[in-house]
């Protein structure tokens, strides 16, 4: 039986070799890990490793570190300047997709409007962690498009938490012992309070200019895992990773922050991120794809159409026609709390296996095809810098 160390070695060899190949086609090398996961979803001789305790934990760290990088990279001042657009875009795009999705679930799968809305709202969320390496690869994080995606992703993570609260309230006592609404809300409030508190402690961060980079890095990891620990109580660890990056960016001096970003990126992209993408690829259920092709195609058309339409309507004047459509493509990526919410509804027998299978299969397509399409389009659509980063 292959042990986890040999499995990790094979994954990194595959990512390294295939990554060099796909880069020739202007595809970020990290997506070769996603391909590795897809191949394992078709045939997995290492099931004992991938279904164990170690690999999923390392993969989740990959997701959290990617979200942490978003927090470090996001230009909070620029987001605040464009807060009207970010709020309007987030709610308009997600609610538009939720509206079309509600009608689809209600009339095609014959669920009542409340369940249909909850399923559609869960599926309308964004898996922004998958987009980070692509934005990094093409130097697009600090563009207007990149900052729009990250800002919408941040608000989307908050929406996901409240959708989770709604789902658990609807399900009732069957999961109330595990998902406590008061704990979730309390955790969320504490995370925001900590982030605001770190911003007001910014002057104290000047002392880190005189501390070795290794010591600062240890402090950053301590804060990062502290945020994750609080977020874990409220089923909002992904949002916690995001906020940890934002809080540390406002606390650590700019020169030290640049060095820390390099350290975190090296650790993330060199170890954790490839495992995250393998994990994402493994989530693809080929049997579902073959069982419901027509319904999956319909879901894809409705969901992507709503995202593109919403992004075009709300983003045309701010980003221009091409970038607003590209925004819609990027926001179509899935892999987030939505799968957890659908699973909760399925386990509580509020939805049947048909809708659950179609949603999971559709998410698999979104998480594999959309990043490739987004990367290809990003090379052809010129982007504009949002602002110069403070040094």
N, C-alpha and C positions, 0 to 999 in steps of 0.2 A: 504494500500500500504506500502510495506516494505521500511523504510528509509535507507539511506546510512550507518548509524552507525550500524544498525542491520546486514546489508549485510556484512560489514567488519568483524563484530564479527563472523558470520558464516564462512566466508572465513578462518579466523585465526584458528577457532576451527577445521575446516576440515584439514587445513594444519598441525596443531599440531598432531591430532589423526592419520590421514592417514600417515603423515610423520614418525611417530614412527613405523608404520607397514612396510612401504617400506624400511626403513633402515635395516630391518632384511634381505633383499635381496640385500644388498650392493648398493642400489639406493639412491642418495642424497635426503634428506627429502624435499628439496625445490621443487622437481619435483612433489610432491603431489599437489602443487598449480597448476601446469600445467594440471594435471588430473582433478582438480576441474574445470578449464576453459573448458576443452574438454567436460565434462559432461554438463556444461552450454551451450555449443555450440549445443548439442543435444536437450536439453530442458532447456529453461531459463525462470523461473517464475519471475526473477528480471530484466527484460529487461529495465524497467524504470530507474533503478539505473545504470546498465552497459552502457546504451546509453546516460546517462546524461553527465554533464560537470565535475563532481567531480572525479568519478572513473577513466576515461581515463587519466586525468591529473596526478593523483597519480600513475597510472601505468607507465606513461611516465617518471615520476621521478625515478621509479624503474629501468628503462632501463638506464637513465642517470647516476644514482649512481653506477650501475654495471660497466658501461664504465669508470667512474671516478676511481673506484677501480682498473681497469685494468691499468690506467695511474699511479696510486700509486704503483702498484705491479711490473710493467714492469721494467726490468733492462736495462736502456738506454745504459749503457756502453757495456753490453753484446750484445745488439741489434746492436750497432755501430760496434762492432768487427765482428759480423756475418752479417753485412749489405749486403754484396754481396749475401749471401745465401738467406736472407729475400727478397731482391729485385727480385732475379732470381726466387725464389719459387712463389712469389706473381704473377708476370706477366706471368710466364709459366703456372701455374695452372689455373688462371682465363682466360687467353687467350685460353688455350686448351679447357676449357669447353665452352667458348664463340664460338669457332670455330665449335665444334660439335653441339652446340645449334643452331647456325646460319643455319647449314645444315638441322637440324631437322625442324626448323620453316619454312625455305624456301621451302623444298620439301614436308612436311606433311601438313602445313597450307597455303602454297602458297602465302607468302608475299614476297615483293622484298627484295634484299639482305641487304639494309640499315636498314630497319625496323627489319628484322630478326636478324641482328647483334646487334642492340640496345636492343631488347627483350632478346636475349641470354646473352649479357653482363650484363644487369640489374639482370638477374636471377643467374648469376655466382658469385654474391657477397656473403659475409659471415655474419651470425648473431652471432658474437662472444660473445655478451652479454649473450646469453643463456648458453654458455660454462663455464662462470666464476665460478658459484657455484660448478660445477662439478670438475673443476680444483682445487678449494679451498678445497673441501671435501676430495680429494685424495692427497692433498699436492703436486700438480703437477704444480703449477704456475711457480715455480722457477726451473723447469727442462728444459732440452733442448727442449723437445716437447712443454711444456707450453709456453716458451718464443717464440718459432717459431710460434705458433698459435696466440699469442698476437701481435707479430710483423707483421705478415701477416694481421691480423685484422686491425691494424692501417693503413697500406698502402691501404687496401681494402676500408676503410672509405673515404680515399682521392679519390680513384678511383670512388666511388659512387657519390661524389660531381660533378666530371667532367662528369660522365654519365648523371647526372641530368641536367647539363648545355647543353650537347649535345641534350638531349631529348627536353628541352624547346626551344632550337634554332630550332630544327626540327619542333616542333609544331607551333612556330611563335607567332603571335599576340594574339592567343586565350588565352594564359596564361602569356604573357610577362609582364602584369601589376602586376602579383603576383610573378613570378620568374624572377627577373631581373638579367641578366648574370653578369653585372658589380658589382652589389651588392653582388652576390654570391662570385665572385673572390676577391673583396675587403674584405669581411668578412673572407674568408679563409686566405688571406695574413696577416690580422691583428691578427688572432688567432696564426699563426706561429710566428709573430713578438713578440707578448706578451710572448709566451712560451720561446723564445730565450732570451728576455729581463729579465725574471725572473731567468733564469739560470745565467746570468751575475750579478744579484743582490744577489747571494748566500751568500756573506759575511754579508749582512745586515740581513739575516735570523737568524744569530747567536743570535740576541737580543731576539728571541722568546724562547730561553732557560730559560729566566728569567720572562716569562709571564705565567699566569695561563693557564691551559689546556683549560678551558672554553673560555677564550678570544681568544686563538689560534684557537679553533674550529669555533668561530664566523668569524674570519678572513678567514678561509678556505672556509666556506659557502659563504662568500661575493665574493671571487674570483671565486668559482664554478659557482654561478649564474651570475656573470659578464661575464664569458666565454659563458654560455648558452645564455645570452642575445645577445651577438655578433653573436654567431652561428645561432640563430633563424632568424636573418636578412638574412643570406645567405643559409637557409635551410640546415645547417650543424651542428645542435645542438648536434647530436650524436658524431661527430668528436670533437666538442668543449669540451664535457665532458671528452673525452679521453685526450685531450691536457691539460685541467685544472689539471688533476692528474699528468701528466708528469711535467708540470711547477712547481707545488707545491712541488713535490718530489725533484727537484733541488734547491729549495729555503729554505724549512724548515729543520732545523737540524735533523739528523737521530733519536736521542732519542725522540724528540717531534713528529717526523713523525710516529714512531711506535705507540705512544699513539693515534694520530689522526686516523691512519688506523683502530685501534680497535674501536674507536668511530664511524667512518663512517660505518664500517662493521656491527656493532650492529644496527645502525639505518637502514641501507639498508636491511640486511637479516631479521631483526626483524619486519620490517614494509613494506617498499616499494617493495622489490624484490618479495615477494609472490603475490602482486597485479599485478606486471608486468607479472608474469607467468600465472596468471588467464587471464589476457588480451590477452596474446599470445594464450592460449588455446581457448579463445572465437573467435579468428579469423578463426578457422577451419570451413569451409563450408561443412557440411555433404552432402547437396544436390549436390554440385559439385563433390564430391567424387563418388557418385552413378551415376552421369550422364555421366562421361567420364572415366570409369575405364581403358580401353585399352590405351588411350592417356596418361593418368596420369602415368601408369606403364612404358610406353615408355620414357616419360620425366625423370622419376626417374632413369631408367637404364642408359640413356645417360648422365645425369648430374652426378650421383654418379660414373659411370664408368670413366668419364673424370677426376673428382676430384681424384679418387684413382690412376688412371694411372699417372696423372701429379705429384701427391705427391710422388709416388713410384720412378718415373724417376729422379725427382730433389732432393728428400730427402734421397734416399737409402744410399748414401755415408756419409751423415751427421748424420742421425738418426738411420740407420739400417733398415732392411726390415720391421720388425713388427711395429716400431714406425712411419715409413714413411707412411705405410698403415693406421695406426691409425690417423695420421695427416689428411689424405684424408677424413676419416670418420668425424672427428671433423669439418673440413672446409665445410662439406656438410650441416651444419645447416643453415637454412634460418630464416629470420625475420629482415628485414633491409629496407634501402631505396628502394630496388628493387620493393617492392609492391607499393610504391608511384609512381615510374616511370611507371610501368605497368598501374596503374590507370590513370595517365596523358595521356598516349597513348590511352587508352580506351575511356576516356572522349573526347579526340580530334578526335575520330573515325578513328584513324590510325590503330587500331587493333579491331577485332570483339570480341563478347562475348565468342566465342569458346576458343581462345587462352588465353584470360583473365581468364576465369573460370578454365582452365587447370593449368595455372601458380599459381593461388591462391590456388587451391586444392593441387597441388604438394608441395607448400611451407608449407601448413598445415601438410602434412605427414613428411616433413623434420624436422619441428620444434617440432614434438611430438615423432616420432620414433627414429630419429638420436641421440638425447641426451640420451635416454635409452640405445641404442646400444653402444654409446661412453663410457658411465659410466660403462657398463658391461665389455667392452674390456679393459678399463683403469685399472681394478682390476687384469687383467691377463697379461698385458704387462709391464715388468719392465721399469722404467724411470730413467734417469740419471740427476743428478743435473747440472744445467748450470754453476752456480757460487755461491759463498757464498755472501750473502748480507752484505753490509757494515753496521756496527753498529756505 
